[in-house]
Amino acid sequence: MIDAFSNSWSFLFAAFWLALAGVTSVHAILRRRDPRAALWWVAVSFSLPLVGAFLYYMMGINRIQRKASRMGRRLPMRARRAARVLSRASDRSGVSPRMRHLSSLAHLVDGIVGKPLTEGNSVRPLINGDEAYPAMIKAIDEAKESIGIATYIFNHDSVGKRFVEALARAVERGVEVRALIDGVGSGFGRTPVEKVLLKAGIRAAYFNPTLAPYRMAYLNLRNHRKILIVDGRIGFSGGINIHEHHVLGQPSAFPTQDIHFELEGPVVGQLQEVFRDDWQFVTQESLGGPRWFPKLETRGSVAARGIAAGPDEDYDKLRWAMLGALASAQHSVRIVTPYFIPDSSLITALSLAAMSGIRVEILLPAVSDLSMVKWASTAMLWQVLERGCRVWMTPAPFNHTKLLLVDGGWTLFGSSNWDTRSLRLNFEFDVECYDEDLTKWLSAWVDDKIKSAREVTLEDLDSRPFPIKLRDGIARLFSPHL
C-alpha cells in the first residue's frame, strides 16, 4: 500500500515537472531572441526539476519589457519617428571630403533609431569629475525652471552631498526637480540617497528596485543612463556617476578616470524625452510643458542625435548603430571602453575592418573594478588581435571612459560598454556626433593615453601561465551574463 502511494506521488511529481518544463521550454523557444539562450533554458528546465522553471521565471522573462508594453512605451516605429533634420554629415555640399561617406551612416541610424539628427549643437568634453561636477553644479545653481537627473550610482559621499545641497537650493527657489536613481547602483548604501533627497524636499524615485544582495554586480535590467537636464536647455551625459571616485584631485580608494559631456542645442530635447519616459515609467507622472520642453535654438556647429537603448522598444538599437559605424569606416576606428566583451557580430565587424586595412585601435584599462569581466575580456582578445586590431592597456587610475571614434569625423559617447549587459540587458543612453573638431580633440586625448599604455600582443596572451589561461577561459563562458 505504501509502495503504491509512493509510486503515485512519484508519477504525479514527474508529470508535473515534465508539464512545467514543457511550458517553460515553449515560452523560451517562442520568446527568446537568441537561439542559444533558448536552448540553454530548455536544457535547464528539463535537467533541474522545478528549479529550472523557477529560475526561468525569475531570470529569463523580461518583466521590464512587459511592463513597458502595458504602459504604452512600445509605440509603433511610425508613431515614434520624427521629421528628419539634415546635417552637414548628410548634406554632401557642406562637409569636407573626409566625412562625405558618413552620410550613409547618418541615413542608417535614422532608420535604426527613429529620431532626427539635429543641427546646431554645442558639445563640450569635461575630463573626470574634477571638470564635470563643478559644471553640473553650476548649471543646477543657475536653474530657473526644471532639473531632471538620472544616474546609475548616486553615492551619499562628499560629491553626492554637494549635489543634494545644490538640488535642495533649486527646490527652495521654486525649480521643479526630479531625481531618478537605479535600484541597484545606489540602493544599498549606509544612507540610501533617496531618503536624503526626499528629506531635502527633492522628488526622487528608484528605478526597478530589488531585494538582491548588496553589491550584486551582475543584475540585469538596470537603468545605467547618466543624464542631467537643466531648464530643458543644458544637458550633461556620458559615463560619470555621482561618486567621489571620479574626482582625481582628492584622495580616493579607487580613483576612476572618465569623460562627461555638456550639451546645448536641439539634441538636449532628446535627452529630456528619454528622462521623461523613464520618470513616467517609474512614477506614472508625465512631465511636459515649456518648463521641461522649451523651444531650443542652435548653440554650435555639431550635428548630434541621442540613441536610447534598452530591453524594451529600443532593443538592440545601439548595437546596430555600432555595427553600422564599423561598416562605414574607411580609415580608422578608435575604441575606449572599460569592459570589452563583444558578441560574435561585433568581433566579426572589427576583424573585417582591420583586415580591410582600416586602423582599429582598442584601449582597455590595465586595472578593473570587476575582476571576472577583466578575465573574460582577456580570454577574448586573441579573436581581434589575430585579425590585425591593436589593443592597449592603459595604466591606473581605472579608465571608465566610453568612446567610439570613426574616420576623424564621427563620435559616439555615453553610458554603454562593449558587452551584452549594456547592449541588450540594461537601459543605456549614448549620443552620436558628426563633427571633425570634436573627434579631433578626442583623438588627441586618445593619443595621449596611448603614450603611457602597454600594447598587448598575441605573444603576451600565449605566454600567460596555464592556470591563468584556464581561469580566463572559464570566465569567458559566462560572458553573455557579465
C-alpha positions as CSV (number, residue, x, y, z in Angstrom):
1,M,0.0,0.0,0.0
2,I,2.8,2.4,1.0
3,D,4.7,1.5,-2.1
4,A,1.7,2.2,-4.3
5,F,1.1,5.5,-2.6
6,S,4.8,6.5,-3.1
7,N,4.7,5.4,-6.7
8,S,1.6,7.5,-7.3
9,W,3.2,10.6,-5.9
10,S,6.4,10.0,-7.8
11,F,4.3,9.7,-11.0
12,L,2.4,12.9,-10.2
13,F,5.6,14.8,-9.5
14,A,7.3,13.6,-12.7
15,A,4.2,14.5,-14.7
16,F,4.0,18.0,-13.1
17,W,7.8,18.5,-13.7
18,L,7.6,17.5,-17.3
19,A,4.5,19.6,-17.9
20,L,6.1,22.7,-16.3
21,A,9.3,22.1,-18.1
22,G,7.4,21.8,-21.4
23,V,5.5,25.1,-20.8
24,T,8.8,26.8,-19.9
25,S,10.5,25.4,-23.0
26,V,7.7,26.6,-25.3
27,H,7.9,30.1,-23.8
28,A,11.7,30.2,-24.2
29,I,11.5,28.9,-27.8
30,L,8.9,31.5,-28.8
31,R,10.2,34.5,-26.8
32,R,14.0,34.3,-26.6
33,R,15.7,36.1,-29.4
34,D,19.0,34.2,-29.2
35,P,18.5,30.5,-30.1
36,R,21.5,29.6,-27.9
37,A,19.8,31.2,-24.9
38,A,16.5,29.4,-25.7
39,L,18.3,26.0,-26.0
40,W,20.1,26.7,-22.7
41,W,16.8,27.4,-20.9
42,V,15.2,24.3,-22.4
43,A,18.1,22.2,-21.0
44,V,17.9,23.8,-17.6
45,S,14.1,23.3,-17.4
46,F,14.4,19.6,-18.0
47,S,17.6,18.9,-16.1
48,L,16.6,20.7,-12.9
49,P,13.2,19.6,-11.7
50,L,11.0,22.6,-10.8
51,V,14.2,24.6,-10.0
52,G,14.8,25.2,-13.7
53,A,11.3,26.6,-14.3
54,F,11.6,28.8,-11.3
55,L,15.0,30.2,-12.5
56,Y,13.5,30.9,-15.9
57,Y,10.5,32.7,-14.3
58,M,12.9,34.8,-12.2
59,M,15.7,35.5,-14.6
60,G,14.5,34.5,-18.1
61,I,11.4,36.7,-18.5
62,N,11.9,40.3,-19.4
63,R,9.4,42.0,-17.0
64,I,10.7,45.4,-17.9
65,Q,9.6,44.9,-21.4
66,R,6.2,43.5,-20.4
67,K,5.5,46.4,-18.0
68,A,6.7,48.9,-20.6
69,S,4.2,47.4,-23.1
70,R,1.3,47.8,-20.7
71,M,2.3,51.4,-20.1
72,G,2.3,52.2,-23.8
73,R,6.1,52.6,-24.2
74,R,6.2,50.2,-27.1
75,L,4.8,52.5,-29.7
76,P,5.0,51.6,-33.4
77,M,8.1,52.9,-35.1
78,R,5.9,55.1,-37.4
79,A,4.4,56.8,-34.4
80,R,7.8,57.5,-32.8
81,R,9.6,58.7,-35.9
82,A,10.1,62.4,-36.2
83,A,10.9,64.5,-39.2
84,R,14.5,64.2,-40.2
85,V,16.8,67.1,-39.8
86,L,19.6,67.2,-42.3
87,S,23.1,67.9,-41.1
88,R,26.5,68.6,-42.5
89,A,27.2,64.9,-42.3
90,S,24.2,64.1,-44.6
91,D,24.4,67.2,-46.8
92,R,27.4,66.5,-49.0
93,S,27.7,70.1,-50.2
94,G,28.6,71.3,-46.7
95,V,31.1,68.8,-45.5
96,S,34.8,68.0,-46.2
97,P,35.6,65.1,-48.5
98,R,36.9,63.1,-45.5
99,M,33.4,63.0,-44.0
100,R,31.1,62.6,-47.0
101,H,30.9,58.9,-46.8
102,L,29.4,59.2,-43.3
103,S,26.2,60.4,-44.8
104,S,25.3,56.8,-45.3
105,L,25.8,56.2,-41.6
106,A,23.5,59.1,-40.8
107,H,20.9,57.6,-43.0
108,L,21.3,54.1,-41.4
109,V,21.0,55.4,-37.9
110,D,17.8,57.3,-39.0
111,G,16.2,54.0,-39.7
112,I,17.5,52.3,-36.6
113,V,16.7,55.0,-34.0
114,G,13.7,56.8,-35.5
115,K,15.0,60.1,-34.1
116,P,16.2,63.1,-36.1
117,L,19.8,64.0,-36.5
118,T,19.8,67.6,-35.2
119,E,21.9,70.5,-36.4
120,G,23.4,73.4,-34.3
121,N,24.6,71.7,-31.1
122,S,27.4,72.5,-28.8
123,V,29.2,69.5,-27.3
124,R,32.0,70.2,-24.7
125,P,34.1,67.4,-23.2
126,L,34.6,67.5,-19.4
127,I,37.5,65.5,-18.1
128,N,36.8,63.5,-14.9
129,G,34.7,64.7,-12.1
130,D,37.2,67.5,-11.5
131,E,35.7,69.3,-14.5
132,A,32.3,67.7,-14.8
133,Y,30.9,68.1,-11.3
134,P,31.6,71.9,-11.0
135,A,30.0,72.5,-14.4
136,M,27.0,70.3,-13.4
137,I,26.5,72.0,-10.0
138,K,26.9,75.5,-11.6
139,A,24.1,74.6,-14.1
140,I,21.9,73.4,-11.2
141,D,22.6,76.6,-9.2
142,E,21.5,78.7,-12.2
143,A,18.4,76.7,-13.0
144,K,15.1,78.6,-13.1
145,E,12.5,76.1,-14.3
146,S,13.3,72.4,-14.1
147,I,16.0,69.8,-13.3
148,G,15.9,66.2,-14.3
149,I,18.7,63.9,-13.2
150,A,19.0,60.1,-13.8
151,T,22.1,58.2,-12.7
152,Y,23.1,54.6,-12.0
153,I,25.2,55.5,-8.9
154,F,24.3,58.4,-6.6
155,N,26.5,57.9,-3.6
156,H,26.0,59.8,-0.3
157,D,29.6,60.8,-0.2
158,S,31.4,64.2,-0.4
159,V,30.3,64.6,-4.0
160,G,26.8,63.3,-3.5
161,K,26.2,65.7,-0.6
162,R,27.2,68.6,-2.9
163,F,24.7,67.5,-5.4
164,V,22.0,67.1,-2.8
165,E,22.6,70.5,-1.4
166,A,22.5,72.1,-4.9
167,L,19.3,70.3,-5.8
168,A,17.8,71.4,-2.4
169,R,18.7,75.0,-3.1
170,A,17.0,74.7,-6.5
171,V,13.8,73.4,-4.9
172,E,13.8,76.3,-2.5
173,R,14.0,78.7,-5.5
174,G,10.8,77.1,-6.9
175,V,12.5,74.9,-9.5
176,E,10.8,71.6,-10.4
177,V,13.3,68.9,-9.6
178,R,13.1,65.1,-10.3
179,A,15.8,62.6,-9.4
180,L,15.8,59.0,-10.8
181,I,18.3,56.6,-9.3
182,D,18.8,52.9,-10.2
183,G,17.6,50.5,-7.6
184,V,20.9,48.5,-7.6
185,G,23.5,51.1,-8.4
186,S,22.6,53.3,-5.4
187,G,20.1,51.3,-3.5
188,F,22.2,49.7,-0.7
189,G,24.3,52.5,0.8
190,R,24.5,53.0,4.5
191,T,22.4,56.2,3.9
192,P,20.2,55.4,0.9
193,V,20.4,58.6,-1.1
194,E,16.7,58.5,-2.0
195,K,15.8,59.1,1.7
196,V,18.3,62.0,1.8
197,L,16.8,63.6,-1.3
198,L,13.2,63.2,-0.1
199,K,14.2,64.7,3.3
200,A,15.6,67.7,1.4
201,G,12.3,68.2,-0.4
202,I,13.5,66.7,-3.7
203,R,11.2,64.3,-5.6
204,A,13.2,61.1,-6.1
205,A,12.5,57.5,-7.1
206,Y,14.3,54.2,-7.6
207,F,14.3,52.5,-11.0
208,N,13.4,48.8,-10.7
209,P,14.3,48.3,-7.0
210,T,15.3,44.8,-6.0
211,L,15.9,42.8,-2.8
212,A,19.0,41.2,-4.3
213,P,22.1,41.1,-2.1
214,Y,24.2,44.2,-1.5
215,R,26.6,45.0,-4.4
216,M,25.4,42.1,-6.6
217,A,27.2,43.3,-9.7
218,Y,25.6,41.1,-12.3
219,L,22.0,42.0,-12.3
220,N,20.1,42.8,-15.5
221,L,17.5,45.4,-16.5
222,R,19.3,48.3,-14.8
223,N,19.0,52.0,-15.7
224,H,22.6,52.6,-16.5
225,R,22.0,56.0,-18.0
226,K,23.7,59.2,-16.8
227,I,21.7,62.2,-17.7
228,L,21.2,65.7,-16.3
229,I,19.0,68.3,-18.0
230,V,18.7,71.8,-16.6
231,D,15.8,74.0,-17.7
232,G,15.4,71.8,-20.8
233,R,18.3,73.7,-22.4
234,I,21.6,72.4,-20.9
235,G,22.3,68.7,-20.9
236,F,25.1,66.5,-19.4
237,S,25.7,62.9,-20.4
238,G,28.5,60.4,-20.6
239,G,29.9,57.8,-18.3
240,I,30.3,59.6,-15.0
241,N,28.2,58.7,-12.0
242,I,27.8,60.7,-8.8
243,H,30.7,59.3,-6.9
244,E,33.8,60.8,-5.3
245,H,36.0,58.2,-7.1
246,H,35.7,60.3,-10.2
247,V,37.5,63.3,-8.6
248,L,41.1,62.6,-9.2
249,G,42.1,65.8,-7.4
250,Q,41.2,64.3,-4.0
251,P,42.2,61.0,-2.2
252,S,40.1,58.0,-3.2
253,A,40.1,54.3,-2.5
254,F,39.6,53.6,-6.3
255,P,40.3,56.7,-8.4
256,T,38.4,56.5,-11.7
257,Q,39.0,58.4,-15.0
258,D,36.1,59.3,-17.3
259,I,34.8,61.9,-19.7
260,H,31.4,63.6,-19.4
261,F,29.9,66.0,-21.9
262,E,28.0,69.2,-21.7
263,L,25.5,69.7,-24.5
264,E,23.4,72.6,-25.7
265,G,21.1,72.9,-28.7
266,P,18.3,70.8,-30.2
267,V,19.8,67.5,-29.1
268,V,19.0,68.4,-25.4
269,G,15.4,67.8,-26.2
270,Q,16.2,64.2,-27.0
271,L,17.9,63.8,-23.6
272,Q,14.8,65.3,-22.0
273,E,12.5,62.9,-23.8
274,V,14.4,59.9,-22.5
275,F,14.3,61.3,-18.9
276,R,10.6,62.0,-19.3
277,D,9.8,58.4,-20.4
278,D,12.0,56.9,-17.7
279,W,10.4,59.0,-15.0
280,Q,6.9,58.2,-16.2
281,F,7.8,54.6,-16.4
282,V,8.7,54.6,-12.7
283,T,6.3,57.1,-11.2
284,Q,3.4,57.4,-13.7
285,E,3.9,61.2,-13.6
286,S,4.0,62.8,-17.0
287,L,6.4,65.8,-17.4
288,G,5.5,68.3,-20.1
289,G,5.1,71.9,-20.9
290,P,7.6,74.7,-21.5
291,R,9.2,74.3,-18.1
292,W,10.5,70.9,-19.3
293,F,10.4,71.3,-23.1
294,P,11.2,74.9,-24.1
295,K,11.9,75.9,-27.6
296,L,15.5,75.2,-28.4
297,E,17.8,77.3,-30.6
298,T,21.1,76.4,-32.3
299,R,24.1,76.8,-30.0
300,G,27.0,75.4,-32.0
301,S,28.2,73.5,-35.1
302,V,27.8,69.9,-34.1
303,A,25.2,67.6,-35.7
304,A,24.1,65.2,-32.9
305,R,21.5,62.6,-32.1
306,G,20.6,60.8,-28.9
307,I,20.4,57.0,-29.0
308,A,18.4,55.3,-26.3
309,A,18.9,51.6,-25.9
310,G,17.2,49.1,-23.6
311,P,15.4,45.8,-23.4
312,D,12.1,47.4,-24.4
313,E,11.2,49.1,-27.7
314,D,14.8,50.3,-28.0
315,Y,16.2,46.7,-28.0
316,D,19.5,46.3,-30.0
317,K,19.4,49.8,-31.4
318,L,22.8,50.8,-30.1
319,R,24.5,47.5,-31.3
320,W,23.1,48.1,-34.8
321,A,24.4,51.7,-34.8
322,M,27.8,50.5,-33.7
323,L,27.8,47.8,-36.4
324,G,26.8,50.5,-38.9
325,A,29.7,52.7,-37.8
326,L,32.2,49.9,-38.2
327,A,30.9,49.1,-41.6
328,S,31.1,52.7,-42.7
329,A,34.7,53.2,-41.6
330,Q,37.3,53.8,-44.3
331,H,40.4,54.9,-42.4
332,S,40.3,54.5,-38.6
333,V,38.3,53.1,-35.7
334,R,39.2,54.0,-32.1
335,I,37.5,52.4,-29.1
336,V,37.9,53.3,-25.5
337,T,35.9,51.1,-23.1
338,P,36.2,49.8,-19.5
339,Y,34.6,46.5,-20.3
340,F,35.2,44.7,-23.6
341,I,33.2,41.5,-24.1
342,P,31.8,41.9,-27.6
343,D,29.5,39.4,-29.1
344,S,30.3,37.5,-32.3
345,S,28.8,40.1,-34.6
346,L,30.9,42.9,-33.2
347,I,34.1,40.7,-33.2
348,T,33.4,39.9,-36.9
349,A,32.8,43.6,-37.8
350,L,36.1,44.7,-36.0
351,S,38.0,41.9,-37.7
352,L,36.7,42.7,-41.1
353,A,37.6,46.4,-40.6
354,A,41.1,45.5,-39.6
355,M,41.5,43.0,-42.5
356,S,40.4,45.7,-44.9
357,G,43.3,47.9,-44.0
358,I,41.4,50.2,-41.5
359,R,43.4,51.1,-38.4
360,V,41.5,49.6,-35.5
361,E,42.7,50.6,-32.0
362,I,41.2,49.4,-28.7
363,L,42.1,51.0,-25.4
364,L,41.2,49.0,-22.2
365,P,42.1,49.6,-18.6
366,A,45.0,47.6,-17.1
367,V,43.2,47.6,-13.8
368,S,39.5,46.9,-13.4
369,D,36.8,47.1,-10.7
370,L,35.3,43.9,-12.0
371,S,37.9,41.1,-12.0
372,M,35.7,38.4,-13.7
373,V,34.9,40.8,-16.5
374,K,38.6,41.6,-16.9
375,W,39.4,37.8,-17.1
376,A,36.7,37.1,-19.7
377,S,37.8,40.1,-21.8
378,T,41.4,38.9,-21.8
379,A,40.3,35.5,-22.9
380,M,38.6,37.0,-26.0
381,L,41.3,39.4,-27.1
382,W,43.0,36.9,-29.4
383,Q,39.9,37.0,-31.7
384,V,40.6,40.6,-32.6
385,L,44.4,40.6,-32.3
386,E,44.8,37.8,-34.8
387,R,42.9,39.8,-37.5
388,G,45.0,42.9,-37.1
389,C,43.3,45.0,-34.4
390,R,45.7,46.7,-32.0
391,V,45.0,46.7,-28.2
392,W,46.5,48.8,-25.5
393,M,46.2,48.6,-21.7
394,T,46.1,52.0,-20.0
395,P,47.7,52.2,-16.5
396,A,45.9,53.2,-13.3
397,P,43.8,55.0,-12.4
398,F,41.0,52.9,-13.8
399,N,39.7,54.3,-17.1
400,H,35.9,54.2,-17.2
401,T,35.7,56.2,-20.4
402,K,33.4,55.1,-23.2
403,L,34.2,56.4,-26.7
404,L,33.9,55.2,-30.3
405,L,35.7,57.4,-32.9
406,V,35.4,56.7,-36.7
407,D,37.4,58.4,-39.5
408,G,38.1,61.6,-37.6
409,G,34.6,62.8,-38.0
410,W,32.1,60.6,-36.0
411,T,32.0,60.3,-32.3
412,L,29.8,58.1,-30.1
413,F,29.9,58.7,-26.3
414,G,27.6,57.8,-23.4
415,S,26.9,55.1,-20.8
416,S,27.3,52.0,-22.9
417,N,30.0,49.4,-22.7
418,W,31.1,46.8,-25.3
419,D,29.3,43.9,-23.6
420,T,25.9,42.1,-23.7
421,R,24.8,43.7,-20.4
422,S,25.0,47.2,-21.9
423,L,23.9,46.4,-25.5
424,R,20.9,44.1,-24.7
425,L,20.1,43.9,-21.0
426,N,20.3,47.4,-19.5
427,F,18.9,50.8,-20.3
428,E,21.6,53.0,-21.8
429,F,21.9,56.4,-23.5
430,D,24.5,57.5,-26.0
431,V,25.0,60.4,-28.3
432,E,26.4,60.2,-31.9
433,C,28.1,63.4,-33.2
434,Y,29.2,64.3,-36.7
435,D,31.9,66.9,-36.2
436,E,35.6,66.9,-37.2
437,D,36.8,69.3,-34.5
438,L,35.2,67.3,-31.6
439,T,36.5,64.0,-33.0
440,K,40.0,65.5,-33.5
441,W,40.0,66.8,-29.9
442,L,39.0,63.3,-28.5
443,S,41.5,61.6,-30.8
444,A,44.3,63.8,-29.4
445,W,43.1,62.6,-25.9
446,V,43.4,59.0,-27.1
447,D,46.8,59.6,-28.5
448,D,47.9,61.0,-25.1
449,K,46.6,57.8,-23.3
450,I,48.4,55.5,-25.8
451,K,51.7,57.2,-24.9
452,S,51.6,55.7,-21.4
453,A,49.8,52.5,-22.3
454,R,51.2,49.0,-22.9
455,E,50.3,47.3,-26.2
456,V,49.0,43.7,-25.9
457,T,50.1,41.1,-28.5
458,L,49.2,37.5,-29.2
459,E,52.6,36.5,-27.7
460,D,51.5,38.2,-24.4
461,L,48.3,36.2,-24.4
462,D,50.1,32.9,-25.3
463,S,52.7,33.4,-22.5
464,R,50.2,33.5,-19.7
465,P,50.6,30.6,-17.2
466,F,48.2,27.7,-17.8
467,P,46.2,28.3,-14.6
468,I,45.6,32.0,-15.7
469,K,44.5,30.9,-19.1
470,L,42.1,28.4,-17.6
471,R,40.7,31.0,-15.2
472,D,40.2,33.5,-18.0
473,G,38.6,30.8,-20.2
474,I,36.1,29.8,-17.6
475,A,35.2,33.4,-17.0
476,R,34.6,33.8,-20.8
477,L,31.9,31.0,-20.6
478,F,29.8,33.5,-18.5
479,S,30.4,36.4,-20.9
480,P,26.7,36.7,-22.0
481,H,25.8,37.4,-18.4
482,L,28.7,39.7,-17.5
